[in-house]
Amino acid sequence: MLKHSDGCNVIAIGAGPANLSLAALATPIPDISLSILESSEEVKWHPGLLLAGAVMQTSPMKDLVTPADPTSAYSFLAYLHDKKRLYQAIVRGLASVSRSEFEDYLRWAAAKLANIQFGEHVTAVELRGESFSIITSCGNHQTGTIVLGVGRVPSLPEWGRNAPPNEVFHGSSLLVRRRELSGKRVVIVGGGQSGAEIFLHLLSGACGPLGALTWVTRRANIFALEDSPFVNEWFFPQHGYWFFDQSEAARKQILERQSLASDGVNGSTLRAIYNALYDREVHRRAYPAHVEIRVDTTAEDLRGVSPVRLDLRQRKTGTCSQHVADIAVLATGYRTEVPSFLAPIAGRLAVLNAPEGSQEIVVDKDFSARFDGPAKCRLYVQNGARFQHGIADTNLSLVPWRASLILNSILGRLAYDCGPATGVIKWNSVGFEGAC
């Protein structure tokens, strides 16, 4: 059901894809005023993982706007046209757009929007009467409606949280600074897409000729991304509606079964790795001197650093061993947490303790937080409800759909049609018609 707003002055926190989509779709709506507060000086999209050759796992047609408004001036096709690359891109094909090009698209869209206030670090959100007061490094802002789009944070195993950051670090920071790893023994923990890309990056000698390279994953093998047409219907609006109505226990089981649809490895990346390993044998390359992939193996503890000493356990046999390396790169994914700047109002928010160490603000179907505060104050959460709205919540696939739902809720009318798309799978759901 739509919730009617007394005013349409909206402040979005965070200039990632979620809020860029919100701002782009809000642009043609005259009765909404929206601004974005961003702590960085420019748009940055996973800068530590923009590795050479890294490609998108979603279609570039699932951009900031196209599924909601194909005529928008903020589409990826409009970007290609503006850059004079559209003809060439059509000939080349759009099936393997690089992440670096998609980041450039996000920067292009942000520059066109002109309602992003960069360099504003939000330190607190407080209640002042019947409105929010957002306190930043540059001043204060008053609004009745906030949309959070701050993204997720790196997930580190407990044993890696207090380790020296130059020796044990999350993969998301790999490219944050130049790393010279010549002669070093490196171990990568994590068998998803990021782990695969980091393995290929280091195997190619991008950080110097390594002494040894080991890749450890608890998975039974290095599995490919599940990317069939039927699997991709998990990223349709109607699946999100259906998922929301399931019990908490059922949601957990569903997400576990769907893991390879979001964190499997691109087939092109797998082939590139396998070819590189084959060529290494053919040409008897000396570096890295030792390369090993260990599957069905968990890293359970850190026994020391300088060098790094990892306790490993083979899951099937229970056999334990210690692996010695100079550097450990943790490709261990991301988790959701309640931003610290919400501390002044945190006691008035419902919070879900989700698996994988995540904490999610409890939201409704329109992504509005369940908030025990004045009716005129509303908080929406983007990219932070995977265990409530499903696998697509932290994926780019439904970003414009979610932004459209939020805009409809803020406005109290149907500015965008958010109804279910056509699909071949019938999800056992009720009440789609009223979901917007």
C-alpha positions as CSV (number, residue, x, y, z in Angstrom):
1,M,0.0,0.0,0.0
2,L,1.2,3.5,-0.8
3,K,2.1,5.8,2.0
4,H,1.4,9.4,1.4
5,S,3.9,12.0,2.2
6,D,3.2,15.5,3.5
7,G,6.3,16.7,1.7
8,C,8.7,15.5,-0.9
9,N,12.0,16.9,0.3
10,V,14.2,13.8,0.3
11,I,17.8,13.4,1.3
12,A,19.6,10.2,0.2
13,I,22.8,9.2,2.0
14,G,25.4,7.5,-0.2
15,A,26.1,8.0,-3.9
16,G,26.3,4.4,-5.0
17,P,24.2,2.8,-7.8
18,A,21.1,2.5,-5.6
19,N,20.8,6.2,-4.8
20,L,22.1,7.3,-8.2
21,S,19.2,5.3,-9.6
22,L,16.8,7.0,-7.2
23,A,18.0,10.4,-8.2
24,A,17.9,9.7,-11.9
25,L,14.4,8.4,-11.8
26,A,13.3,11.3,-9.6
27,T,14.7,13.9,-12.1
28,P,11.6,14.1,-14.3
29,I,9.2,14.2,-11.3
30,P,8.5,17.9,-10.6
31,D,6.9,17.4,-7.1
32,I,10.0,15.9,-5.5
33,S,13.2,17.5,-4.4
34,L,16.1,15.1,-3.8
35,S,19.7,15.5,-2.9
36,I,22.5,13.0,-2.2
37,L,25.1,13.3,0.5
38,E,28.3,11.5,-0.2
39,S,31.4,11.3,2.0
40,S,33.8,10.7,-0.9
41,E,35.0,13.4,-3.3
42,E,33.8,11.5,-6.3
43,V,31.8,8.4,-7.2
44,K,33.7,5.3,-6.4
45,W,32.4,1.8,-7.1
46,H,34.5,-1.0,-5.6
47,P,37.8,0.8,-6.5
48,G,39.9,-1.9,-4.9
49,L,38.6,-4.6,-7.2
50,L,38.6,-2.9,-10.6
51,L,41.0,-5.4,-11.9
52,A,42.0,-5.6,-15.5
53,G,39.7,-7.9,-17.4
54,A,37.0,-7.9,-14.6
55,V,33.6,-8.0,-16.2
56,M,30.0,-7.4,-15.1
57,Q,28.0,-10.4,-14.0
58,T,24.7,-8.6,-14.9
59,S,23.5,-7.1,-18.2
60,P,24.3,-3.4,-18.7
61,M,20.6,-3.1,-19.6
62,K,20.1,-3.6,-15.8
63,D,21.5,-0.1,-15.4
64,L,20.3,2.8,-13.2
65,V,17.0,3.3,-15.1
66,T,16.3,1.2,-18.1
67,P,14.0,-1.5,-16.6
68,A,11.9,1.3,-15.0
69,D,12.2,3.9,-17.8
70,P,13.8,2.8,-21.1
71,T,13.5,6.4,-22.4
72,S,15.6,7.9,-19.6
73,A,18.5,10.1,-20.4
74,Y,20.5,8.3,-17.8
75,S,20.6,4.9,-19.4
76,F,23.8,2.9,-20.3
77,L,22.8,3.2,-24.0
78,A,22.6,7.0,-23.6
79,Y,26.0,6.9,-22.0
80,L,27.5,5.0,-24.9
81,H,25.8,7.4,-27.4
82,D,27.2,10.4,-25.5
83,K,30.7,8.8,-25.6
84,K,30.4,8.1,-29.3
85,R,30.9,4.4,-28.7
86,L,27.4,3.1,-29.4
87,Y,28.0,1.6,-32.8
88,Q,31.3,0.0,-31.8
89,A,29.6,-1.4,-28.6
90,I,26.8,-2.9,-30.6
91,V,29.3,-4.7,-32.9
92,R,31.4,-5.8,-30.1
93,G,28.5,-7.0,-28.1
94,L,27.2,-6.0,-24.6
95,A,27.5,-9.4,-23.0
96,S,30.8,-8.7,-21.3
97,V,31.0,-5.0,-20.2
98,S,33.9,-4.4,-18.0
99,R,33.4,-3.2,-14.4
100,S,35.7,-0.2,-15.1
101,E,33.5,0.9,-18.0
102,F,30.4,0.5,-15.8
103,E,32.1,2.7,-13.1
104,D,32.7,5.3,-15.8
105,Y,29.0,5.1,-16.6
106,L,28.1,5.7,-13.0
107,R,30.5,8.8,-12.9
108,W,28.9,10.1,-16.1
109,A,25.4,9.8,-14.6
110,A,26.5,11.4,-11.4
111,A,28.0,14.4,-13.3
112,K,24.7,14.8,-15.2
113,L,22.6,14.7,-12.0
114,A,24.2,17.7,-10.3
115,N,22.4,17.2,-7.0
116,I,25.1,15.3,-5.3
117,Q,27.0,17.0,-2.4
118,F,30.4,15.4,-2.3
119,G,32.7,15.5,0.7
120,E,29.8,15.5,3.2
121,H,30.4,12.8,5.7
122,V,27.3,12.0,7.7
123,T,28.1,11.7,11.4
124,A,24.7,11.4,13.0
125,V,21.0,11.3,12.3
126,E,18.8,12.7,15.1
127,L,15.1,13.4,15.6
128,R,14.2,17.0,15.9
129,G,10.4,17.3,16.5
130,E,8.7,15.8,13.5
131,S,11.8,15.7,11.2
132,F,15.2,14.2,10.9
133,S,18.3,16.3,11.5
134,I,21.3,15.0,9.5
135,I,24.6,16.2,10.9
136,T,27.5,16.1,8.5
137,S,31.1,17.3,8.4
138,C,29.8,20.4,6.5
139,G,26.7,21.3,8.5
140,N,23.1,20.2,9.3
141,H,20.2,19.2,7.0
142,Q,16.5,18.9,7.9
143,T,14.2,16.5,6.2
144,G,11.2,14.2,6.8
145,T,12.4,11.5,4.4
146,I,15.8,9.8,4.3
147,V,16.9,7.0,1.9
148,L,19.9,5.0,3.0
149,G,22.2,3.7,0.2
150,V,25.5,3.2,1.9
151,G,26.2,-0.3,0.7
152,R,27.6,-3.2,2.6
153,V,30.9,-3.6,4.4
154,P,33.7,-6.2,3.9
155,S,33.1,-9.4,5.9
156,L,36.1,-10.7,7.7
157,P,36.4,-14.0,9.7
158,E,36.9,-13.3,13.3
159,W,40.5,-14.5,13.2
160,G,41.3,-11.8,10.5
161,R,39.8,-8.8,12.1
162,N,42.8,-7.6,14.2
163,A,45.6,-8.9,11.9
164,P,48.2,-6.4,10.5
165,P,46.5,-4.9,7.4
166,N,49.7,-5.1,5.3
167,E,49.8,-8.9,5.8
168,V,46.1,-9.9,6.1
169,F,43.5,-7.8,4.2
170,H,40.2,-8.0,2.5
171,G,40.3,-8.3,-1.3
172,S,38.3,-5.1,-1.7
173,S,41.4,-3.2,-0.8
174,L,43.7,-5.0,-3.2
175,L,44.1,-2.0,-5.6
176,V,43.7,0.8,-3.0
177,R,47.5,1.1,-3.1
178,R,50.3,-0.3,-5.2
179,R,51.4,-3.7,-3.9
180,E,54.8,-5.1,-4.8
181,L,54.6,-8.8,-3.9
182,S,57.7,-10.2,-5.8
183,G,58.9,-13.3,-4.1
184,K,56.1,-13.4,-1.6
185,R,54.0,-16.4,-0.7
186,V,50.3,-15.4,-1.1
187,V,47.2,-17.3,0.0
188,I,43.7,-16.3,-1.1
189,V,40.8,-17.4,1.0
190,G,37.4,-17.5,-0.8
191,G,36.1,-19.3,-3.9
192,G,33.7,-16.8,-5.4
193,Q,34.1,-14.3,-8.3
194,S,36.3,-12.0,-6.3
195,G,38.6,-14.8,-5.2
196,A,38.9,-16.0,-8.8
197,E,39.7,-12.6,-10.2
198,I,42.3,-12.0,-7.5
199,F,43.9,-15.4,-8.2
200,L,44.1,-14.6,-11.9
201,H,45.4,-11.1,-11.3
202,L,48.3,-12.4,-9.1
203,L,48.9,-15.5,-11.3
204,S,49.5,-13.1,-14.2
205,G,52.3,-11.3,-12.3
206,A,50.4,-8.0,-11.9
207,C,51.9,-7.5,-8.5
208,G,55.3,-9.0,-9.4
209,P,56.5,-12.6,-9.7
210,L,55.3,-14.4,-6.6
211,G,57.1,-17.0,-4.7
212,A,54.0,-19.1,-4.2
213,L,50.2,-18.7,-4.8
214,T,47.6,-20.8,-3.0
215,W,43.8,-20.5,-3.3
216,V,41.7,-22.0,-0.6
217,T,37.9,-22.4,-0.7
218,R,35.4,-24.3,1.5
219,R,33.4,-25.1,-1.6
220,A,33.7,-28.6,-3.0
221,N,35.1,-27.1,-6.3
222,I,35.5,-23.8,-8.1
223,F,32.0,-23.5,-9.3
224,A,30.6,-21.5,-12.2
225,L,28.0,-18.8,-11.9
226,E,24.5,-20.2,-12.3
227,D,23.3,-18.1,-15.2
228,S,20.5,-20.0,-17.0
229,P,17.3,-18.2,-18.1
230,F,15.3,-20.0,-15.4
231,V,17.8,-19.1,-12.6
232,N,17.7,-15.5,-13.7
233,E,14.0,-15.3,-12.9
234,W,15.2,-15.1,-9.3
235,F,16.1,-11.6,-10.2
236,F,12.6,-10.6,-11.3
237,P,10.3,-8.4,-9.2
238,Q,7.8,-11.2,-8.6
239,H,10.4,-13.4,-7.0
240,G,11.2,-10.6,-4.6
241,Y,7.6,-10.2,-3.7
242,W,7.2,-13.9,-3.1
243,F,10.4,-14.1,-1.1
244,F,9.3,-11.3,1.2
245,D,6.2,-13.3,2.2
246,Q,8.2,-16.4,3.3
247,S,9.2,-17.3,6.9
248,E,12.6,-16.4,8.2
249,A,13.7,-20.0,8.2
250,A,12.5,-20.5,4.6
251,R,14.3,-17.4,3.4
252,K,17.6,-18.7,4.9
253,Q,17.2,-22.0,3.1
254,I,16.3,-20.4,-0.2
255,L,19.3,-18.1,-0.1
256,E,21.6,-21.0,0.6
257,R,20.3,-22.9,-2.4
258,Q,20.8,-19.7,-4.6
259,S,24.4,-18.9,-3.6
260,L,26.0,-19.8,-7.0
261,A,23.6,-17.4,-8.8
262,S,25.2,-14.5,-7.1
263,D,28.6,-15.7,-6.1
264,G,29.6,-18.3,-8.7
265,V,32.5,-17.5,-11.0
266,N,32.0,-16.2,-14.6
267,G,32.7,-18.9,-17.2
268,S,35.1,-16.6,-19.0
269,T,37.1,-16.1,-15.8
270,L,37.2,-19.8,-15.2
271,R,38.5,-20.4,-18.7
272,A,41.1,-17.7,-18.3
273,I,42.4,-19.2,-15.1
274,Y,42.5,-22.7,-16.5
275,N,44.2,-21.5,-19.7
276,A,46.8,-19.6,-17.6
277,L,47.6,-22.7,-15.5
278,Y,47.9,-24.8,-18.7
279,D,50.2,-22.3,-20.4
280,R,52.3,-22.3,-17.2
281,E,52.8,-26.0,-17.6
282,V,53.5,-25.8,-21.3
283,H,56.1,-23.0,-20.9
284,R,57.4,-24.2,-17.6
285,R,57.2,-20.7,-16.1
286,A,59.3,-20.3,-13.0
287,Y,57.0,-17.9,-11.2
288,P,55.1,-18.4,-9.1
289,A,57.4,-21.2,-8.1
290,H,54.4,-23.1,-6.5
291,V,50.7,-22.8,-7.4
292,E,48.0,-24.8,-5.6
293,I,44.2,-24.8,-5.4
294,R,42.7,-26.4,-2.3
295,V,38.9,-27.1,-2.4
296,D,36.6,-28.3,0.4
297,T,39.0,-26.6,2.9
298,T,38.3,-24.0,5.5
299,A,40.6,-21.5,7.1
300,E,39.8,-21.7,10.7
301,D,42.4,-19.7,12.7
302,L,45.3,-17.4,12.4
303,R,48.2,-18.6,14.5
304,G,50.7,-15.9,13.7
305,V,51.9,-13.2,11.3
306,S,55.3,-12.4,9.7
307,P,54.9,-15.0,8.3
308,V,51.1,-15.7,8.3
309,R,50.3,-19.0,9.8
310,L,46.8,-20.2,8.9
311,D,45.1,-23.3,10.4
312,L,43.3,-25.2,7.6
313,R,40.9,-28.1,7.8
314,Q,39.9,-30.4,5.1
315,R,36.1,-30.6,5.5
316,K,35.5,-34.1,4.3
317,T,38.3,-35.8,6.2
318,G,38.7,-33.4,9.1
319,T,42.5,-33.4,8.5
320,C,44.1,-30.2,9.9
321,S,47.3,-28.6,8.6
322,Q,49.1,-25.2,8.9
323,H,49.7,-23.1,5.9
324,V,52.5,-20.6,5.9
325,A,52.4,-17.5,3.7
326,D,53.6,-13.9,3.7
327,I,50.3,-12.4,2.6
328,A,46.7,-13.5,3.1
329,V,44.0,-12.0,0.9
330,L,40.5,-12.6,2.2
331,A,37.9,-12.8,-0.6
332,T,35.3,-13.5,2.0
333,G,32.4,-11.4,0.8
334,Y,30.4,-8.6,2.4
335,R,27.8,-8.1,5.2
336,T,25.2,-5.6,6.1
337,E,25.4,-3.5,9.2
338,V,23.4,-0.7,10.7
339,P,25.4,2.5,10.0
340,S,27.0,4.1,13.1
341,F,25.5,7.5,12.3
342,L,22.0,6.0,13.0
343,A,23.0,5.5,16.7
344,P,20.8,8.4,18.0
345,I,17.7,6.7,16.5
346,A,18.8,3.1,16.6
347,G,16.6,2.2,19.5
348,R,13.5,3.2,17.5
349,L,14.4,0.8,14.6
350,A,13.6,-2.9,14.4
351,V,16.8,-4.8,13.5
352,L,17.1,-8.4,12.2
353,N,20.2,-10.4,13.2
354,A,20.8,-12.2,9.9
355,P,23.3,-15.0,8.9
356,E,26.9,-14.2,8.0
357,G,27.2,-11.6,10.7
358,S,24.8,-9.2,9.0
359,Q,22.4,-6.9,10.8
360,E,19.5,-5.6,8.7
361,I,17.1,-2.8,9.5
362,V,13.7,-4.4,9.2
363,V,11.8,-3.0,6.2
364,D,8.4,-3.4,4.6
365,K,7.6,-4.2,1.0
366,D,8.2,-0.6,-0.1
367,F,11.7,-0.7,1.7
368,S,10.5,1.7,4.4
369,A,12.0,0.9,7.8
370,R,9.8,-0.1,10.7
371,F,10.4,3.0,12.7
372,D,8.9,3.9,16.1
373,G,8.9,7.6,15.5
374,P,6.8,10.5,14.2
375,A,4.5,9.4,11.3
376,K,6.0,12.2,9.1
377,C,9.5,10.8,9.5
378,R,10.3,8.0,7.1
379,L,13.5,6.1,6.5
380,Y,14.0,3.9,3.4
381,V,16.8,1.3,3.1
382,Q,18.5,0.4,-0.2
383,N,20.8,-2.6,-0.7
384,G,20.5,-3.7,2.9
385,A,17.7,-6.2,3.0
386,R,19.0,-9.4,1.4
387,F,17.5,-11.7,4.1
388,Q,14.1,-9.9,3.7
389,H,13.8,-9.2,0.0
390,G,16.0,-11.9,-1.5
391,I,19.0,-12.5,-3.6
392,A,18.5,-9.6,-5.9
393,D,18.6,-7.0,-3.1
394,T,22.4,-6.7,-3.1
395,N,22.6,-7.1,-6.9
396,L,22.2,-4.5,-9.7
397,S,19.4,-6.4,-11.3
398,L,16.5,-4.8,-9.5
399,V,18.0,-1.4,-8.6
400,P,15.6,0.7,-10.8
401,W,12.6,-1.4,-9.6
402,R,13.4,-0.8,-5.9
403,A,14.1,2.9,-6.5
404,S,10.7,3.1,-8.3
405,L,8.9,1.4,-5.4
406,I,10.5,3.9,-3.0
407,L,9.6,6.9,-5.2
408,N,6.0,5.7,-5.4
409,S,5.8,5.3,-1.7
410,I,7.3,8.8,-1.0
411,L,5.0,10.5,-3.5
412,G,1.9,8.5,-2.6
413,R,1.1,7.8,-6.2
414,L,2.2,5.5,-9.0
415,A,4.9,7.5,-10.8
416,Y,6.4,4.2,-12.0
417,D,4.8,0.9,-12.8
418,C,6.4,-1.6,-10.4
419,G,4.2,-4.5,-11.2
420,P,5.7,-8.0,-11.9
421,A,7.4,-8.5,-15.2
422,T,6.3,-11.3,-17.5
423,G,8.0,-14.6,-16.6
424,V,7.7,-18.3,-17.2
425,I,7.9,-19.3,-13.6
426,K,4.8,-18.9,-11.5
427,W,5.7,-17.9,-7.9
428,N,3.0,-18.9,-5.4
429,S,2.2,-15.3,-4.5
430,V,-0.8,-13.3,-3.6
431,G,-1.5,-9.6,-3.9
432,F,1.0,-8.4,-6.5
433,E,-1.4,-5.8,-7.7
434,G,-1.2,-3.9,-4.4
435,A,2.5,-4.4,-3.8
436,C,3.4,-0.9,-5.0
